[in-house]
Structure formats: structure tokens, C-alpha cells
Amino acid sequence: MSEQYPASAKVYSTENLGNWSILDMLAYFEEKGAMRVSDLHIKVGVPPVYRIDGELVKLKGLVVTEEIAKQLIYPLLSDENLSKLQTQYSTDSSYRFGSLQFRINVFKENDGICAAIRALSLHIPKIESIGFPNDIWEDILDRKQGLVLITGITGAGKSTTIASLIDRISEKHACRIITIEDPIEYIYQQKHSIVSQREIGKDVISFADGLRAMLREDPDVIFVGEMRDPETIAMTLMAAETGHLVFSTLHTRDATGTITRILDYFPSSRHNEIQNQLSLGLAYIISQKLIPKKDGKGRLIAMEILNNRNYACANLIRTGKIEQLYSQMQTKTKGGSDEKMITMEKHLAMLVKEDKVDLLEAQKWANNILSFADVMKRG
């Protein structure tokens, strides 16, 4: 396939930058930095579109035709990925270019083929630079078991936060770390720990199959790329209960919604069982958003953190009183951060008062605008 569609072929005509190949388009990420330019969308009928500081910006040039789309997208796919695209109509893959690793989803839609290309730096940032509102990350690094969920919408930086945590664990502790990812994003260096990374479709059939095998492979730390079906969720919870530190992700906006989403995967007859497992095995939920900086130069993280080591929170989850979790988090963070939790509204208010985020911008990202206004008034 690479012979028929060379990555270096300059097949796209820009308005004032000459003809670009897909490699030129990937080089733009390196030039501007993956923290600012996060995604590239290639779709038939419109010019290529970058996501810069969270906003979509079209490249000035011709609209992409079906043939141009193939010439830009196919060089990034292996023959196996291309075959999967033809038979299953979508495929996930990864591609390394320069100092960046790219996560790629290619799919068919009404106008033809389409690609969403996400940039990830090969350099894993230090955990101190992530933007935690408190020192909860230090507690996570020293945990021996329990489930740590990092949640947020697509593009919220979940993968980067988890990579920073796992990389520091590898640096600090001599343990066995095994990941199951779809696809592999950050590449972990072998430090004090031994790290094995497995990719869905390449090294293992599914998350559930990988977890089933992993429990016989002597792991201390497990990373499940996404809890996307009941079997994977059940096995992830079991791994957290049986003496492993487990990291995973969900596409939810807050802590309360995360618990509700997990329960929604199961029939009501199993809710009591799952609630009990979560109350015992869940350690933390960290829900995050990437917020534009006040100076317009990039984005920073705002977090909501639920510490389930707090007995009151664990009891609310066990008894199914999920709607009361937010009030509990508010109560425990009013006087400070001793409880190691924080609401999204509290962290947004902190960022506004530190002059890092504009007030109107923070209001847009608040989950509860009345709670945000109340936190701002209290000072």
C-alpha cells in the first residue's frame, strides 16, 4: 500500500504554502506544538481542518476530493488496517512521525472516507506540570490497589494524565506494569519497573481477552485503555478488588455521571452488586477538561476529583444515593483540600482568581453554573 500511496507525495494544493503531503500536514503539529494543535480532520468536500487551542481552523486550500483523501490517509494505514476499513467501515491505528505519536481513526461516511488524527508527544510530561489542583497524585503513586478513573470528553487530555502517572510509578517503584490500549499512544520507557504494552488487534483480540490473560501475568499496575462494555468493566473492577492498581478511562463529564454511566452498562438486577464493588474497589475519579488560557496561548486542565477513600462517598455509592455525591464533594472542599477532593466549579474558580482563565470562559465550562457563582462569591 505504501508503494501505491507514498506518504511523501505532495497531493494537496494549499493557497499560499505550495503543495503539501500528509507528512507536511503532520509536521505542522511539530512546528506549533501538540499542546496547541491537537487534531487534524481530513474529510471529502472540505479543506483539511486542524483543531488549534480547541477551535477548528480550516487549512486555506482546495476542498479534499475522494482521491486526495485516499492519497493523504492510506499512507498512514497498514495493509491490515486497510482491510479492516474495507470490511468493518472503520479502523484505529497509530503512526509515529518525528517527535510525535499519532492516534488515527479512519471511517467511512456519506461523502467517502474520513480521518481524525490526534497528536501525542513521545515525551511524557512530568506529573507536576499536568495541573492537579491538589497533591492527590502523590497518594495515587503510592497506592498498591484500587481503581483510578480518568474521565472527560474526547480531547480532554485523559491519556496524557494517565501516562504521566504511570511513567512516574515506573520511575519510582520496582513493579510490573501491563497496559491494554486501542491503539498504543504514549510509549513508556523501561525504568525501575518492567512495562509491557499490548495493542488491540495487534497483540490481543479485545480488552476483555487482554484482562483475562493479564491476571495470569503477575501485574502490579494495570492500564485498561477504555471501559467500553460490561465484560471489560466487570473484569476491571475485579482486578481492582484483587490487589492491583488499575487505571482506566470513560467519556463522562463529572464524577456523578461516571458512576451513573458504569451502572447503565448493567441491568438493574446487578446494580447492587456493581455499587458494592465500586464502593470497595474505586479509589479516585478524576474528571478533567481542557480550558483555553486567558492569554490565548494554549489550554490548561481543570479537574473534579472524587476521593472514594472518604467513607461518606463510599457509603453513598454502596447504597445507590449517587445524586448526593456532588453535595458531599462540595461540603468536603469548602474549608480546604484536606479531603483530597474538589469540584469542577471550585477548581475553575481557583483558575479565575489566579488570572489564568477568563471568568466568562470558566462559566462556559462549569457543570453547575449556580455552584460556580456561589464559589466565586465566597472568595
N, C-alpha and C positions, 0 to 999 in steps of 0.2 A: 504493500500500500504506500510506503514511503517513497518508492520509486515513481509511482503514478502521481502522487501528490507531495512533492518536496516542500518541506517547511520553509525553505528559503525563497520560494517563488514569490515574486512581488506582484500579486494578483489584484490588490485593491488600490484604486486611484483616489488619493486624498486631494483636497482642494489646493493646499499650498505646501504640502510636505512630500510631494512626489508619490511614487508607488510604494506601498507597504506590503510586506509578507506577514504571516502570522507571528513570525519571530520578532519583527519590528513592533507589532502590537504588544507582545509580551515584554519587550524591552522598555516600553513606556512605563510599566509598573516599576521596574528597577529605577528608572530615571526620577520618578516622582515619589517613590516610596510606597510600600504595600499598606502602610497605616493610613495613607490618604487615598490612594487609588486601590480599591478593594476588589472590583469585579469588572469583567468585560462581557457584554452580551452581543452575540452575533445572531442576527435574525434576518431572514429574507424579507425584503421590502422596505428596510430602513438602514441607515448607515450603522456601523458598529457603535456601541454605546458603552462608555465607561461609567462606573459609579465612583464619583470623587467626593470625599467628605460626606458620603451618604446620599448625594444627589446624582441623578442620571444626567450625563452630558454626552451628546452625540458628537462623534468624530465628523469633522467637516469633509465631506466627500460624497461619492456616489452611493446610491442605495445598493444593498447587497442582493445579488441575484442567487438563484439556486446553485448555479455552477460556482460562483465565487464563494458561497457558503461552504460548499464541499472542499474547495481548494484551501480554505482557511481552517476548517475544522478537522478534516480527515487526517492531516499530518500529525495531529495530537493523539490519535487513536491507534491502538494495536489492532492486528487482524481479528483477535478475539473480541475486542470491544466493538469493532465494526460489525462483526457477525451478530453480536447481541443487539446492536442498534437495529439491524435489519429484521431480526426475528421478534424482539421484545419491545421495539419502538423507543427505547431509551437506554442509556448506559452511563455508568460512572467510571471515571478514570483519573489518573494523576499524571503530571508531566513536569519534569524539572528543567528549569532554564535559568542559567546564571546563579544568582544568589536566592532564587525563589522556587518554591514548590507550588504547582498549580493544581487545584481540585476542579475537575471538569465534569459537568453533566451535559450530555448531548441528548436531545429528544426530537421526536417528530411532532409537528403541529400543522395547522391548516395550510400554512404558506410554504412548508418544506421542513428542512432541518434547522435546529436552533441550538445554541450552546450558551451555557452560563459558566464562566471561567472565573474562579476565585483564587486570589493570590495569597500565599502564605510564605512568610520569610523562613528560610532554612535556619536562621538564627532565632533560637527560642529566647524571648525576653526574660530578664530577671524578674522573679516574683515581686520584688519590691517596686517595680515600675508598672505593674498591672493597674493599680489604682484602688486597692482594697480600702474601705473606709475605716477598718479597724485591723487588729492583728490576728484575726481568725485563721489566716493562712498558716501561722506558726503552729496553731493547735492541730490543723489538718496534717501537717508534715509529720507530726509525732504520733498520729493515731495508728493503731495496729489493725483496726477493723471498723466496719461501718460503711454506709453508702453516702457518697458526696455527689449531689446532683448539681450540675451547672446548666441553667436554663436560660432561654431567651429566644427571640426571633432569629431567623437566618441572618447572618452577618453581624451578630451581636458580640463576637469575639469569644465565644464559648471554647473553641478549640485552642485558642491562644492561652486562655486562663488555665485550662487543664494541662496543657503542655508545660507551662511554667511550674505548676505544682509537681508534676511527675518528674520533670528534669531536676528540680531541687531535691526531691526524695532520692533520686538516683545518685545525686552528688553527696547526700548526707548519710544515707543508710546503705548497708550491705543487704539487699533483698532481691527477690525475683519479681520482676515486673513483666507482665504479659498484656498486650493490647489486641483488640479486635476492632478494625476500622474499615470504613467503606467510603472512600479509599483511604490509604495511609496519607496523612497530611504532614505533620512535623516528624522529622527523623531524629530519634533520640540517640545520643552518643553513649557508649558503654563507659560509665563512670564507676562509682563504688558499687552500684547494682548491676545485675545482668538483665538486659532488656530484650524481649522478643516482640516484634510487631507482625501481626498477621492481617492480611487484607482479604475482604470478602470477594469471592470469585477467583482469587488467585491462590491463596493459601488455605482457605477454609470456605465451606459452602454457604454458611449463614452465621449470624450472631449466636443463635441457639446452639448450633453444632459446635462452634468455637468454644462457647462457655462449657458445654458438656465435656469436651476434651480437656479444657483448661483446668478443670477441677482435679484432673489426674496428673497435672504438670507442675505441681508444687509452687503455685504462685503466692506471693505475699500481697502484691498490689495488682489490681485488675482494672483495665480501662475498656469499657464497652462503648463503642462509638456513639450508639444511639439506642434507646429502649423504644423499639418501634412496633412490637407485637406482644401479646400476652405471655407467650412462652419465654421470650427474652426477658421480659420484666420479672416473671416469676423466678427464673434462674438467677437473675442479677440480685434480687432480694435474698435468695437462698445463699448466694456467695457472700453477701454482706453479713449474714447471720452466722456463717460458719467460720469466722476468723480471718476474713480478708478485708483489706481496704479497697473499696470499689469506687471508681469514678464512672459517671455516665452523663448523658445529656438528654434534654427534652425541649421541644419547641413550645414553651409556655412563658407567659409574661411575668408571673409572680409566684410566690411560694404557695399561696392558697390554691391557685389554678393548677399548680404542679401536682398536688395531692389529688385534686379532683380528676385531672387527666389520667393519672395512673389508675384510679378506681374505675373510670369509664371504660377501660380496656377489658374489665371483667364483669360477668353477670352479677346482679345484686346479691345472689346467693353466696358469692365469695367475698363480698365487701368486708365482712367482719374479719375474715382470715387475713386479707391484704392489709387492712387497717392495723391489725395486731402486728403483722410483720414489719410494717413501716414504723410503727411506734417503737419497736425494739431495734431494728436494723438501720434506720435512717439516721445519719449524723448531721448533715447540713444540706440545705437548699440554698444555692446562690443564684439568684435571678438577676441578669445584667442587661444593660442597654448601652449602646454607644451614642453619646450625646455630642453634637457639634460644640467646639470650644467657642468662647466669647470672642476671641481674636480672629476667628475664621480659619485658623491653621490646624486642621485636623479635628479629631474627636477624642473624647475620654470616656471612661467607664463610670456608670452609676450602677450601684448594686443594692439589691434587697437580700438580706441574709436571715434565714431561719436557722436557729441553733436548736436542734431537737434533743440535745443533751439536757435541755430545760424540761423539768418534769411536767410542768403545766402544758407545754406544747405537745409532748409525747402523749399525755393523757387525752388531750383534745383529738388527736389523730386516732388513738385507740378507740375512743367512744364515738367517732364519726362526727364530731362537732367542728367540722372543717371551717365553717363560716366564722368561727370565733378566733381563728388563728391570727388574723390581722390585728384585732384588738389586743390580743396578748402581746404581739410584737410591738405595738405602739406603747403599751404600758411598760414593757421591759426596757425600752430605749429612751424614754422621756428624760431620765436622770443621767444618762451617760451610756457608755458602751460595755459596762461590766458583764452584761449578759451575753456579749459577743453576738448580738443581732442588731439589725437595723431595717427600717422600712425604706422602700424606694424613695418615698417623699422626704424622709429625713436626710438621706444622702444627697438628693437633688438640692435641698435647701442648703446643705453644707457647701456644695459646689457653687451655688449662687452667692453665698456670703463670703466665700473665698475669692470671688470675682473671676471664677473660671468658666462659668456658664451664665448666659443671659437669662434674666427672670422669665421672659416670655417663652424662651426656648424650653426652660425647665418645666413650665406649665404644660407644654405640649406633650411631654414625655411622662408626666405624673400619671400613675394608675388611678389615684384618688385625688382629684383637684381640691376638694374641701379639706382633706387631711394635709395636703401640701400648703394650702393657705394658712392653716392653723399652726403648722410647724414654723412657717415664716414669721408669723405674728409673735410667737413665743420667744423668738430670738435665740 
